[in-house]
């Protein structure tokens, strides 16, 4: 997953300060920690993880991190489906509510 995140951000590197890029592309130990402590969703295509997003409660809101899609699979809505999963999770846990 570390490689996926780095590949996903490679084209955007010039827009980031080195510090911001480090936050956006965490090292393997931070990714392992998030997998243990956060809710994590992955998108799989042809038996390969091509997308990831993680979330956890940061009272009173939900914090989203490590949203990444491999450049080769961008466009058909896989990332949107991952975010829908996060929204469903947030709604089920009452971190967001539907507006009327």
Backbone bond lengths (Angstrom), bond angles and torsions (degrees), N, CA, C in turn:
res aa  C-N    CA-C-N  psi(-1)  N-CA   C-N-CA  omega(-1)  CA-C   N-CA-C  phi
1 X - - - 1.438 - - 1.522 111.62 -
2 X 1.318 115.75 -30.25 1.463 118.60 178.11 1.528 110.10 -59.65
3 X 1.330 116.30 -43.49 1.462 120.45 179.30 1.523 110.69 -63.73
4 X 1.330 117.12 -42.05 1.468 120.99 178.00 1.523 110.87 -57.40
5 X 1.315 116.66 -46.95 1.468 120.31 -178.50 1.525 110.17 -63.47
6 X 1.326 117.38 -44.68 1.464 119.91 179.89 1.530 111.46 -63.71
7 X 1.323 117.62 -42.52 1.468 120.52 178.72 1.523 111.01 -64.54
8 X 1.319 116.74 -35.94 1.461 120.95 -179.68 1.517 112.83 -66.55
9 X 1.327 116.51 -31.65 1.462 120.56 -177.20 1.525 113.77 -97.38
10 X 1.329 117.45 -9.19 1.469 120.86 -174.66 1.529 112.60 -51.88
11 X 1.316 118.04 -47.02 1.468 120.12 -176.49 1.525 112.58 -69.19
12 X 1.328 116.90 -17.38 1.467 121.06 -178.39 1.525 113.15 -100.22
13 X 1.328 117.55 -1.34 1.462 121.41 -177.32 1.529 113.87 -49.11
14 X 1.343 119.53 -43.81 1.470 118.89 -178.00 1.536 113.88 -60.94
15 X 1.318 117.53 -21.18 1.461 120.62 -178.68 1.529 112.27 -84.54
16 X 1.318 118.03 -8.14 1.463 123.12 -176.31 1.521 111.18 -107.29
17 X 1.328 115.70 146.39 1.457 119.51 165.99 1.532 105.88 -74.75
18 X 1.313 117.87 160.13 1.468 118.65 178.14 1.537 112.53 -56.69
19 X 1.321 116.35 -38.12 1.466 120.03 -179.98 1.524 111.14 -66.14
20 X 1.320 116.99 -43.87 1.465 120.93 179.86 1.529 110.84 -65.77
21 X 1.321 116.72 -38.69 1.465 120.15 178.53 1.527 110.35 -64.75
22 X 1.328 117.35 -38.67 1.464 120.40 176.67 1.526 111.16 -61.12
23 X 1.331 117.28 -39.31 1.464 120.95 177.97 1.530 111.45 -68.12
24 X 1.332 115.90 -37.73 1.469 120.41 -177.41 1.516 112.65 -76.44
25 X 1.323 117.02 -25.03 1.464 121.32 -177.46 1.534 109.32 -124.01
26 X 1.315 117.04 75.58 1.466 120.16 -174.29 1.526 112.40 -66.65
27 X 1.337 116.00 154.71 1.463 120.08 177.25 1.532 111.57 -72.98
28 X 1.314 115.45 168.59 1.462 122.41 -175.53 1.528 112.62 -53.73
29 X 1.332 118.33 -41.46 1.469 119.71 -178.02 1.528 111.50 -64.80
30 X 1.328 118.23 -35.88 1.466 120.88 177.04 1.525 110.69 -69.76
31 X 1.307 117.79 -38.51 1.465 121.39 177.50 1.530 109.72 -63.10
32 X 1.325 117.39 -44.67 1.468 120.97 177.78 1.522 111.06 -60.27
33 X 1.329 116.51 -40.30 1.467 121.13 178.52 1.527 110.56 -63.10
34 X 1.332 116.59 -43.53 1.467 119.83 179.12 1.523 111.64 -63.72
35 X 1.307 117.06 -38.74 1.464 119.79 179.80 1.526 110.24 -61.56
36 X 1.321 117.02 -35.22 1.460 121.09 179.39 1.525 112.47 -77.84
37 X 1.337 117.64 -35.05 1.462 121.59 -169.96 1.533 115.11 -106.71
38 X 1.301 118.04 -17.54 1.454 122.23 -176.12 1.532 109.40 -113.81
39 X 1.320 115.93 164.05 1.462 120.50 167.07 1.526 106.03 -79.87
40 X 1.323 116.78 132.92 1.464 121.28 -176.73 1.522 109.11 -131.32
41 X 1.330 115.76 134.66 1.462 121.60 175.11 1.518 107.59 -121.63
42 X 1.327 115.07 142.51 1.458 120.56 177.12 1.519 109.36 -127.18
43 X 1.311 115.18 151.73 1.465 122.19 172.74 1.530 106.35 -108.44
44 X 1.321 115.44 132.43 1.458 121.04 -178.17 1.523 109.10 -119.07
45 X 1.320 115.43 132.66 1.458 122.08 176.74 1.523 107.20 -134.20
46 X 1.318 116.67 126.46 1.472 122.26 -179.61 1.534 110.62 53.43
47 X 1.338 115.97 43.82 1.466 123.33 178.57 1.527 114.30 62.78
48 X 1.332 117.34 23.45 1.460 122.37 178.62 1.525 108.20 -127.25
49 X 1.328 117.38 135.70 1.465 120.64 175.65 1.522 108.13 -71.32
50 X 1.342 116.08 119.41 1.465 121.31 -177.39 1.530 112.59 -115.28
51 X 1.322 116.77 -7.38 1.452 120.24 179.04 1.511 110.64 -152.98
52 X 1.329 115.39 154.36 1.466 120.70 -179.51 1.521 109.30 -153.43
53 X 1.317 114.79 148.85 1.464 121.69 169.80 1.523 106.49 -153.12
54 X 1.326 116.28 144.84 1.459 120.68 176.98 1.527 108.96 -130.92
55 X 1.336 114.85 155.39 1.464 120.05 -178.51 1.519 109.62 -151.68
56 X 1.339 115.00 154.16 1.461 120.62 173.02 1.518 108.82 -157.30
57 X 1.316 114.82 159.20 1.454 121.07 179.92 1.519 110.00 -72.17
58 X 1.294 115.29 128.83 1.462 123.36 171.63 1.512 103.95 -128.12
59 X 1.315 116.16 88.09 1.454 122.69 -169.92 1.524 111.70 -41.69
60 X 1.306 117.90 130.43 1.462 128.65 2.44 1.530 113.14 -97.80
61 X 1.298 118.06 18.44 1.460 121.14 -173.95 1.527 111.15 -120.82
62 X 1.311 114.81 178.75 1.458 122.25 176.23 1.517 107.68 -107.62
63 X 1.320 117.15 129.36 1.453 122.14 178.99 1.521 108.79 -98.75
64 X 1.327 116.92 132.35 1.463 122.24 178.98 1.521 108.08 -111.11
65 X 1.333 115.29 134.12 1.465 121.13 178.96 1.522 110.04 -138.47
66 X 1.325 113.80 164.29 1.470 122.37 172.77 1.520 113.96 55.27
67 X 1.325 117.04 36.94 1.464 119.53 173.62 1.516 106.95 -75.57
68 X 1.313 116.66 116.97 1.460 120.68 -178.34 1.516 109.90 -148.46
69 X 1.312 115.50 140.17 1.467 122.66 174.60 1.522 107.72 -128.94
70 X 1.313 116.34 133.88 1.458 119.21 176.80 1.529 108.34 -62.41
71 X 1.326 117.96 135.81 1.465 120.54 -178.34 1.528 114.57 -53.79
72 X 1.318 117.60 -29.96 1.468 120.59 -176.82 1.525 113.58 -70.63
73 X 1.340 118.58 -15.35 1.470 120.50 -177.97 1.528 112.66 -118.30
74 X 1.303 117.64 14.95 1.459 120.21 178.52 1.523 109.91 -75.29
75 X 1.316 114.69 144.46 1.456 119.01 174.93 1.513 116.12 118.18
76 X 1.325 119.92 -43.94 1.469 118.78 -175.80 1.525 115.19 -81.69
77 X 1.333 118.75 6.00 1.461 120.22 174.80 1.511 116.28 97.37
78 X 1.320 118.09 12.40 1.459 120.43 -179.52 1.528 110.18 -64.66
79 X 1.309 117.61 -43.49 1.463 121.46 178.54 1.516 112.00 -62.07
80 X 1.313 115.92 -39.67 1.461 120.02 177.84 1.528 110.58 -62.50
81 X 1.334 116.37 -39.89 1.468 119.50 178.30 1.527 111.48 -66.02
82 X 1.333 117.50 -36.62 1.459 120.06 175.50 1.537 110.36 -62.28
83 X 1.325 116.60 -44.92 1.467 119.56 179.34 1.517 111.72 -65.81
84 X 1.323 117.87 -32.19 1.468 120.36 175.45 1.523 109.69 -62.72
85 X 1.331 117.52 -39.54 1.470 120.90 176.57 1.526 110.87 -61.11
86 X 1.335 116.24 -41.82 1.466 120.39 178.44 1.534 109.99 -64.41
87 X 1.324 116.94 -43.22 1.474 120.50 178.05 1.520 110.95 -61.91
88 X 1.321 117.47 -42.60 1.468 120.70 177.87 1.527 110.47 -61.80
89 X 1.328 116.60 -42.78 1.465 122.09 178.12 1.538 110.09 -62.08
90 X 1.315 116.40 -45.36 1.468 120.55 -179.84 1.522 110.95 -64.36
91 X 1.297 116.83 -41.85 1.465 120.78 179.42 1.522 111.02 -65.68
92 X 1.323 117.35 -43.79 1.462 121.67 -179.89 1.530 111.63 -63.01
93 X 1.327 116.12 -29.63 1.458 120.96 -179.88 1.527 112.59 -100.46
94 X 1.327 115.56 10.81 1.464 123.81 174.85 1.521 114.66 62.22
95 X 1.341 116.87 31.05 1.447 119.76 172.95 1.515 110.51 -86.30
96 X 1.338 116.58 -21.96 1.460 121.11 171.68 1.505 107.71 -135.67
97 X 1.303 115.67 155.03 1.464 120.48 176.10 1.516 107.90 -129.72
98 X 1.296 115.64 151.49 1.461 120.63 178.45 1.523 109.06 -70.34
99 X 1.319 115.41 137.85 1.465 118.44 176.61 1.530 108.74 -87.30
100 X 1.322 114.72 151.19 1.476 118.67 -179.31 1.498 111.21 -110.77
